[in-house]
Amino acid sequence: MPTCQVCGRELAPAARGRPPSYCSRACRARAYRERVSAKQEQAAAPVEAAVPGLSVERVVRAAIELVDREGTSGLSMRHTAAELGVGVMSLYRYVPGKEELGRLMIDAVFGDHPLPEPGPPCWRAKLELSARQEWQIYLDHPWVPQLFALTTRPPIAPRMMVYTDWRIRAVDDLGLDFPTMVRIAIMVGNHAQSSAYALAREQFAKHTREEWLGARDAQIRQALAVGTMPMIARFGVDAFEASQPESVFEFGLRCLLDGVDKMIVGSRSR
């Protein structure tokens, strides 16, 4: 489900054309103002003196701490500067803008969880290890999948890209062609990322998922009364647990690896 790039609210999929990016005109206007402000500040940045002790690493770590605490809605050059106690213009000597800051943040958190070399001996154990390690990144920093969604292209983050390279090597020499190995590596990452997307909403929600559903019991009953969702009407405790992000991640990972196993067996039998 797509979400607003400003407030994170879920968006209804577009019937046709480009997917929506904002939930309202207010959020669209806020995003525009932030882009204009960032360009203006960046243009003026060279006149600001360097700050002793400030570095790219300090800027990135401050931004990570900020977003761990406030979510992606709090990410901006101005808020990061305030976190460091410096003028916003000073930051542009180290990071050219918000998009580059996001790229460096993603690279940093993946760098905090390096994959072992050479890793387990079996391809399946390797892929499972890499998926669980990426999942741990998202548990530690639930905003990362949301930050991915704010970029127009995948970020050029070398320490994140190492994960893809590591996974491709995990299924090398198994009789698969290279494009298939690439698809497998990307699918593992995409599965972990998509399963984790809801984690940020849960982190900053004012109420637990159970409390949120309980407060909307009347609305749910009204929606089910139409009779067009017989399967949803069967939801109980077991189904509720099955829909939790970690349950979806575990189930999907097992199905994905089973599918790769069958693919490998099939390629060897030809």
N, C-alpha and C positions, 0 to 999 in steps of 0.2 A: 504494500500500500504506500503510494507516494505521500510525502509530508511537506508542509510549508517550509521553505528554506529560511524563514525568519523566526517563526514561533514554534515550528515542529508539529503543528496540528495536522492530522490526517486529511488527505485530499481525495476527493472522488476522482477515479480515473477518467481521462478525457475520452469522449465518444470517438473522436477522430482528431488528427493533427498532433501537435506537440503536447506532451504531458504538462499539466499545470505545475507552476513553481511556487505560487503563493495562494493563501487562503482568502485574501481580501485585498482591496485597494490600499488599505492602510499598511499592510505588510509589504506590498509591492512598492509603495512610496517610501517606506522606511529603508528597504534594501537599496533603492535608488539614491536616497540621501547619503547612505553609508558609502556607496561607491564614489559619489561626487566628493564627499568629504575626504575620503582616502586619497583620491587623485590630487586634491588641493594640498593636502598635508604633505604628500610625497613630493610635489613640485617645490615646496618650500623647504624640504628637509636639509639640503646641503648647507644652509646657513647656520644650522645648529651645531654646536661644538660637541666633540666626542665626550662621553662620560667615562671617567676612570673606573676600571673594574667591570664595565659592561662588555658583554660579548654575545655572539650569536647563541651560544649554548645557554647563557643566562636568560636571554630573551625567550628562547624556546621553552625552557623549563618553567619559567614564570607563566607562560601562556598555558602550558599543560596543567599546572596547578590551578590556574584560574578556571579553565574549562572543566576540570575534574569537579570543581566546587559549584559551578554555575551552569554548566552545559554550553552547547554551541552558541546559544543566544548571547552569551557574555563575551564571545570572542571578537575582539577588534584591536586595532593597533592602540587606540586610545585607552581601552581598559587594561591592556597589557602594560602600557607605560605607567598607568596608575598603580598597577600591581608591583612594579619595580620602583616606584617613587621617582620617576624621571619624566622629563617633557616628552610628549609624543613625537616631536620632530627628531629626537635623539635616536629613536628606534630605527628610523629609515637609513641610518648609517650602517645598520647591521642586517636588517631584513627589509626588502623593497616594498612589501605590502602584505595584506591579510592572506591572500592566496598562497604566497610563498611561505608565510608563517605556518599555515595549515600543512603544507607539504613537509616542512621541517619537523613539525610536531608528529606527524604520522611516521616519518622516518625514525624519529627518536624513540617512540614507544615500541616499534618493531625491533629496533636495535637493543632495547632493554631485554628482549626475549630471543636471543640468537639460537638457531637450530644447531644441534650437535653435529660434529663431523667425526666419523662418517654416518653416525646414527645407527638404528637397529638394522640387522642384516636382511630383513624381509621387506619387500616393497609395501605390503599392506601396513606393517607396523610403522614404517616411515611416514606414509600418508596420514595415518591415524595420529601419530605424534605431532606432525605439523599442524593438523587441524585443531587438535586440543590445545596446542600452544598458542595458536592464533585466537582461539576462543577465550583463552585466559587473558589475552591482551584486551579483548572487548569487555570481559568482566572487570578488569582493572580500570579501563577507560571506556565506558559505554558510549561516549560521544564519537568515537572513531568512525563507526559506520555512518553516522550522520554527517561527519565531515567529508567522507567520500562522496555523499550525495550532493554536497554543495559544489563539487568540482565538475567542470565540463568534460574533463578527460581524467583518466587515472593519473594520480600524482607520480612524478618521477622521483621515487623515494628508493634509493639503492638497497637499504636494509629491509625494506618490504619486498622488493623485487627478488632478493635472495631467496625468499620463501618459494616463489614460483620456480626459480632455477633448481632449488633443492628438490622440489616435487617432481620436476621433469627428470632429474637424475635418478629419482627413486624408481621410476618405471622404465628406465632405459634398459636396453638389451633384453626385453621381454617379448619381442616379436611385434611390437606396435610401431606404426609409422610416426614420424615426428609431430605432424599436426594433431594426431590423436593424443599423444603424450602432453602436448600443450593444453589441449581441451581438458584433460583430466586434472592437470595442475591448477588451471583456472577455476574449474568446477569446485574443487575442494575449498579454495579461498572464497569463492562466491557463496558457497553454502554456509560457511562459518559467518560470513559478513551479514547475509540476509537473515539468518536465524537470530543474530545478535541485535538486529535493528531496533527491536522493541525494548532492549535493556535500558536505553537512555530515558525513555518515557517512564519506565518503572522507577528509575533512580530519582527522578525529580517530581514524581507524582505526589500529591498531597495525601492521597489515600492508597491503601493497598488495592490490589486488583479485586479482591473479594469485596472490600468495602465499596469500591466503585460500581461493581455489578449489583450489589445489594441496593444501592441508592437508585438504581435504574431498573429495578425489578418490574415496575409497572410498565415502563416503556418496552421492556423485553417481552413481557406477556402480551402486550398489544400487538407487537410485530409478529409474534408466533401465532396469534389468534387467526390471522389471515389464512393459515393452513398451507402456505406455499413453501415452507421449510421443514418438512417432516424429519429430516436428519438432525437439524439444529435443535429441534424440539426434544430430541432424545438426550441432549447434553445432561450429564450428571457430574459427580465428583471425578470419576475416572477420565471422562472426556475433558474436563476442565484441566486436570493435571497434564493430559496429553497435549494440550494446546500451549503449555508453558514453553518459553524460548529454549530452555535447556533440553526438554523432552523432544522438541522438534529437531534440535541440533543432533542429539544422540541417534534418533531414529533415522534421520536423513543421512547422516554419516555412514551408518551401517548399510543402508540401501545403496548408497553411492559406491562404497567399497565392494559390496557384493556384485554390483554391476560391472565394475572394473575387473574383478576376478573372472567373471564369465567371459568378458571380452578377451582377456589374456589366454584363457583356456581355448577359446575359439580360434585365436590366431595361431596357437601352437598345433592345433589339429588340422590346419589347412596344409 
